[in-house]
């Protein structure tokens, strides 16, 4: 699914480093910054 500039992001759930799940809709109305590291926790 492609998201165009200016569209709201679709709802999704991700797990943090402490294995706690975070769902985008739980942060509605707040600024959310998503950062990821390609080789984090892979041993590479």
N, CA, C and O of each residue as an XYZ file, in Angstrom:
176
protein
N       0.845     -1.165      0.000
C       0.000      0.000      0.000
C       0.899      1.239      0.000
O       1.708      1.414      0.912
N       0.768      2.077     -0.989
C       1.556      3.304     -1.069
C       0.854      4.424     -0.293
O      -0.369      4.558     -0.340
N       1.637      5.208      0.407
C       1.121      6.367      1.134
C       1.662      7.601      0.441
O       2.872      7.746      0.269
N       0.781      8.473      0.052
C       1.173      9.714     -0.606
C       1.529     10.764      0.441
O       1.061     10.702      1.578
N       2.354     11.719      0.055
C       2.705     12.834      0.939
C       1.425     13.547      1.339
O       0.583     13.859      0.498
N       1.289     13.802      2.637
C       0.117     14.492      3.157
C      -0.972     13.550      3.659
O      -1.873     13.977      4.381
N      -0.900     12.273      3.287
C      -1.864     11.291      3.778
C      -1.482     10.830      5.180
O      -0.310     10.833      5.557
N      -2.494     10.437      5.936
C      -2.221      9.847      7.244
C      -1.615      8.456      7.048
O      -1.980      7.736      6.118
N      -0.709      8.097      7.913
C      -0.108      6.759      7.857
C      -1.146      5.727      8.268
O      -1.986      6.003      9.124
N      -1.100      4.546      7.671
C      -2.003      3.485      8.106
C      -1.617      3.026      9.513
O      -0.461      3.151      9.915
N      -2.579      2.501     10.252
C      -2.291      2.027     11.600
C      -1.386      0.797     11.528
O      -1.564     -0.060     10.663
N      -0.424      0.716     12.432
C       0.468     -0.433     12.490
C       0.953     -0.613     13.921
O       0.855      0.298     14.743
N       1.475     -1.794     14.205
C       2.009     -2.118     15.525
C       3.446     -2.592     15.359
O       3.743     -3.411     14.489
N       4.333     -2.074     16.198
C       5.739     -2.472     16.204
C       6.152     -2.811     17.627
O       5.531     -2.352     18.586
N       7.194     -3.609     17.764
C       7.720     -3.978     19.070
C       9.015     -3.201     19.313
O       9.859     -3.093     18.423
N       9.165     -2.665     20.522
C      10.385     -1.923     20.845
C      11.469     -2.873     21.352
O      11.275     -4.088     21.389
N      12.592     -2.316     21.735
C      13.729     -3.111     22.186
C      13.460     -3.893     23.466
O      14.166     -4.855     23.768
N      12.446     -3.485     24.216
C      12.060     -4.191     25.436
C      10.908     -5.157     25.188
O      10.307     -5.677     26.129
N      10.607     -5.392     23.922
C       9.551     -6.298     23.463
C       8.150     -5.821     23.851
O       7.230     -6.630     23.971
N       7.987     -4.513     24.047
C       6.682     -3.917     24.306
C       6.098     -3.468     22.970
O       6.790     -2.836     22.171
N       4.830     -3.791     22.725
C       4.190     -3.397     21.474
C       3.667     -1.966     21.551
O       3.142     -1.536     22.579
N       3.819     -1.239     20.451
C       3.323      0.125     20.323
C       2.494      0.185     19.049
O       2.959     -0.228     17.987
N       1.275      0.692     19.144
C       0.388      0.833     18.001
C       0.254      2.313     17.677
O       0.039      3.133     18.569
N       0.382      2.650     16.410
C       0.366      4.053     15.998
C      -0.881      4.778     16.494
O      -0.790      5.922     16.940
N      -2.023      4.142     16.424
C      -3.268      4.814     16.828
C      -3.278      5.184     18.314
O      -4.047      6.056     18.720
N      -2.445      4.542     19.127
C      -2.355      4.891     20.550
C      -1.732      6.268     20.749
O      -1.857      6.856     21.823
N      -1.069      6.781     19.731
C      -0.367      8.064     19.818
C      -1.054      9.150     18.997
O      -0.455     10.187     18.714
N      -2.310      8.915     18.614
C      -3.043      9.891     17.801
C      -3.016     11.264     18.472
O      -3.245     11.378     19.677
N      -2.735     12.301     17.690
C      -2.678     13.667     18.196
C      -1.307     14.055     18.730
O      -1.098     15.205     19.118
N      -0.369     13.110     18.754
C       0.980     13.382     19.230
C       1.956     13.277     18.063
O       1.661     12.640     17.052
N       3.103     13.898     18.208
C       4.149     13.755     17.202
C       4.837     12.406     17.401
O       5.214     12.055     18.519
N       4.997     11.655     16.319
C       5.644     10.346     16.369
C       6.841     10.363     15.429
O       6.716     10.747     14.266
N       7.995      9.949     15.929
C       9.200      9.829     15.114
C       9.579      8.357     15.099
O       9.761      7.741     16.149
N       9.696      7.805     13.914
C      10.041      6.396     13.763
C      11.474      6.305     13.257
O      11.799      6.845     12.199
N      12.326      5.623     14.008
C      13.730      5.454     13.607
C      14.053      3.969     13.656
O      13.642      3.267     14.580
N      14.779      3.500     12.672
C      15.185      2.097     12.673
C      16.604      2.001     12.156
O      17.089      2.883     11.447
N      17.257      0.919     12.521
C      18.639      0.692     12.156
C      18.711     -0.667     11.475
O      18.357     -1.688     12.064
N      19.168     -0.670     10.241
C      19.121     -1.866      9.393
C      19.786     -3.071     10.049
O      19.233     -4.170      9.995
N      20.937     -2.905     10.659
C      21.657     -4.051     11.216
C      21.552     -4.163     12.729
O      22.272     -4.958     13.332
N      20.677     -3.390     13.355
C      20.549     -3.441     14.805
C      20.087     -4.826     15.246
O      19.151     -5.388     14.678
N      20.739     -5.359     16.243
C      20.390     -6.641     16.858
C      20.506     -7.830     15.900
O      19.888     -8.867     16.142
N      21.275     -7.706     14.831
C      21.407     -8.815     13.887
C      22.773     -9.490     13.991
O      22.984    -10.551     13.402
N      23.695     -8.892     14.728
C      25.038     -9.445     14.804
C      25.878     -9.125     13.589
O      27.023     -9.567     13.492
N      25.311     -8.341     12.634
C      26.042     -8.023     11.407
C      26.610     -6.723     11.463
O      27.261     -6.292     10.511
